[in-house]
Amino acid sequence: TKLEKVFSLINEKSVPQKCEIMAGLISDIDRKINTNRKGILRDASIISEVLKIENYEIATYKTLCTFARNLKEKDSVKILHEILNQEKEVDEKLFEIMETMMYEFGNTYELENV
């Protein structure tokens, strides 16, 4: 993967570690899937939780880019910036999907309650 390439460039070994924050966010998603009724609101709520994960990843890659840039690791910066841009694109797309869902829900709600 791209991240493994960065580790290789800096002569370090990639050692996977469990992140308690991510585990908690994933647990929140599971809870919403299992306890809420199916529908637009549940789906939008799940996407909002996924957006939290994306924002956590964006913050992480921004930080890594800054570290690599300050350490003059130009090749690593390039790769990390590519990953960061991919995460930002996913974040934007997910937000657009959630926004569209909420717009549709608002229109449906308005029609049902007229």
N, C-alpha and C positions, 0 to 999 in steps of 0.2 A: 504494500500500500504506500501511498504518498508519505504518510507519517513514518513508516518504517524506513523509507528512504532518507528522511531527515535525521533519524537516529544514526543511520549508517554514515551520513555525511559528517556528523560530529563524533564519530567513533564511540557511540554508546549503544548499549543493548536495550531494546524495548522490553519493558517488564509490565505486563498488564496488571492493573490494580483496580479493585472495586471502589467505585465512587458512591459514597453514601447519599450524596445529594441526588445523583441520577437515579439511584435505586428508589429514593423517596418519590421522585417525580413519576417514575414508571409505576410505582405502587398507586399513586393518585389516579393515573390513567386507568389502571386495572379496576380500581374501585368505582370510577365513573362508568366504565363499561358494564360492570356487573350490578350496579345499584340504580342506575337511572333508566327511565323508559326510553325506548328507541325513538329517535326523531331528530329534527333539526337542532333543537336546543342541546340535546346530549352530544350530538356530533360536533357542534360548535364548541361545546365545553371541552371535549376531548382534544380538539385542535388547539384550544387555548393552552392546555397542558403541554402539548407537543411544542408549542411556541416557546414555552418556558425552557424546555430542553434546548431548542435551537439557540435561544438567547444565551444560555449558559455556555454552549459550544462556541458561539461567536465571541463572547468575552474571553474564553480560554485561548482561542486562536489569535485574537488581537494581542493578548499578553505575550504569547509565544513569538509572534511577529516582532514585537518590540524588543524582547530579549535577544532574538537572533540578530536583529538589526544593530543593536548596541554592541553585540559581540562580533560584529563584522562577518557574520555567516551568510553571505549574499545568496548562495544557492539554497540554503535553508529558508531564507526569507521569501524567496520566490515560490517555493513549494507551499510554505505555510500560508502565504497570501492567496494562492490558488484555492486552498482548502477553505480559507476564510470567505472568499468570494462565493464559493459553492454553498456554504452555510447561509450566507446572506440571501442568496437566490432562493433557497428552500424556505427561509423565513418569510420572505416577501410573498412567495406563491401560497404558502399556507395561510398567511394573513388575508390574502385576496379571497381565498376559498371561504374562510370563516366569515369574512365581511359579506360575501355574496349570500351565504347561507342565512345570515342574520337579516339581510335585506329581504330575502324571500320570506323568512319567518314573519317579519314585520308586515309585509304586504298581506300574507295569509291571515295573520292575527287581526289586522285592520278590517279585512273583508268579513271575517267571521263575527266580529263584534260591532258591525254597523247596524 
